[in-house]
Amino acid sequence: QVQLVESGGGLVQAGGSLRLSCAASERTSSTYAMSWFRQAPGKEREFVAGISRTVVITEYADSVKGRFTISRDDAKNTVYLQMNSLQPEDTAVYSCAARITRRAGVTLRPDAYDYWGQGTQVTVSS
């Protein structure tokens, strides 16, 4: 069972940047599609960005396209989320998730993912 640990959250002013990291306890290359989700108070969990197990395919929520970039370093078993031009509406708990799959592509449904990290808080002040 893979364990995921997020880091890099914090408090930032609007327009600022943060880079989140998600470290996996075992090799994830070629086996796991990886994604970031977020959940704001009183709202449902929503997909933010995902990267396929083969690295070829990435997907982004419309609200973060052009501002966020997902990447993975399989040598370090780590997935990153670079977040630029942050806005107050980006405030949420961000969690990474891993999905065991043989398929290419990224699934946006949170219930399709097998493992989750504990989450890291991102707060953007106006």
C-alpha positions in Angstrom: 0.0 0.0 0.0 1.6 3.3 -1.1 1.7 6.2 1.3 1.5 9.8 0.1 2.8 12.7 2.0 2.2 16.3 0.8 4.2 19.3 1.7 4.7 22.9 0.6 1.5 24.5 1.6 1.3 27.8 3.5 0.1 31.3 3.5 0.7 33.5 0.4 -0.6 36.8 -0.9 -2.7 37.0 -4.0 -0.5 36.9 -7.1 2.1 34.8 -5.3 3.4 31.3 -5.9 3.7 28.0 -4.1 5.0 24.6 -5.1 3.4 21.5 -3.5 5.2 18.2 -3.3 3.7 14.7 -2.9 6.2 12.1 -1.9 5.2 8.4 -2.4 6.5 5.6 -0.3 7.2 3.4 -3.2 7.9 3.6 -6.9 5.0 5.1 -8.8 6.3 5.2 -12.3 4.4 3.3 -15.0 1.8 2.1 -12.5 0.1 5.1 -10.9 -1.7 8.0 -12.4 -1.3 10.9 -10.0 -3.5 13.9 -9.4 -4.1 16.8 -7.1 -7.5 17.6 -5.6 -8.6 20.4 -3.3 -11.4 21.0 -0.9 -12.4 24.4 0.4 -14.6 24.8 3.5 -18.2 24.0 2.8 -17.4 22.8 -0.7 -17.0 19.4 -2.4 -13.6 18.0 -3.3 -12.6 19.1 -6.8 -10.1 17.9 -9.3 -7.2 20.4 -9.8 -4.6 18.6 -12.0 -3.5 15.2 -13.0 -0.7 13.4 -14.8 -0.8 10.0 -16.4 1.4 7.1 -15.4 3.4 7.6 -18.6 3.8 11.3 -18.0 2.6 12.0 -21.5 -0.9 13.3 -20.6 -1.8 16.1 -18.2 -5.2 17.5 -17.3 -6.2 20.6 -15.6 -9.3 22.1 -14.2 -10.4 25.1 -16.2 -10.0 27.3 -13.1 -6.3 26.7 -12.9 -5.2 26.3 -16.5 -2.3 28.6 -17.4 -1.5 29.1 -13.7 -0.8 25.6 -12.3 1.6 23.0 -13.6 1.7 19.4 -12.6 4.9 17.3 -13.0 6.4 14.1 -11.7 9.9 13.0 -10.9 9.7 9.3 -10.9 13.4 9.0 -9.8 12.2 10.6 -6.6 8.7 9.1 -6.5 7.4 12.6 -6.2 4.7 14.7 -7.9 4.7 18.4 -7.9 2.1 21.1 -8.3 3.6 24.5 -9.2 1.0 27.1 -8.5 1.4 30.6 -9.8 -0.8 33.7 -9.8 -2.6 32.4 -6.8 -6.0 33.9 -5.9 -8.1 33.9 -2.7 -10.4 31.4 -4.4 -7.5 28.9 -4.6 -7.6 28.7 -0.8 -8.3 25.0 0.2 -6.7 21.9 1.5 -4.8 20.3 -1.4 -4.4 16.5 -1.5 -2.6 14.3 -3.8 -4.0 10.9 -5.0 -2.7 7.9 -6.8 -4.7 5.6 -9.0 -3.4 2.1 -10.0 -4.0 1.8 -13.7 -2.8 0.3 -16.9 -4.6 2.9 -19.0 -3.2 6.1 -20.3 -5.0 9.3 -19.4 -6.2 11.0 -16.3 -9.4 10.3 -14.4 -11.0 13.4 -12.8 -13.3 11.5 -10.4 -12.0 11.3 -6.9 -13.7 8.0 -6.2 -11.4 6.4 -8.9 -8.3 6.9 -6.8 -6.8 4.3 -4.6 -4.6 6.2 -2.2 -4.7 9.6 -0.7 -2.3 11.9 1.2 -3.4 13.7 4.3 -3.5 17.1 2.6 -1.7 20.4 3.0 -3.4 23.8 3.6 -3.0 26.6 1.1 -4.3 30.0 2.1 -4.2 32.9 -0.3 -4.8 36.3 1.2 -6.2 39.2 -0.7 
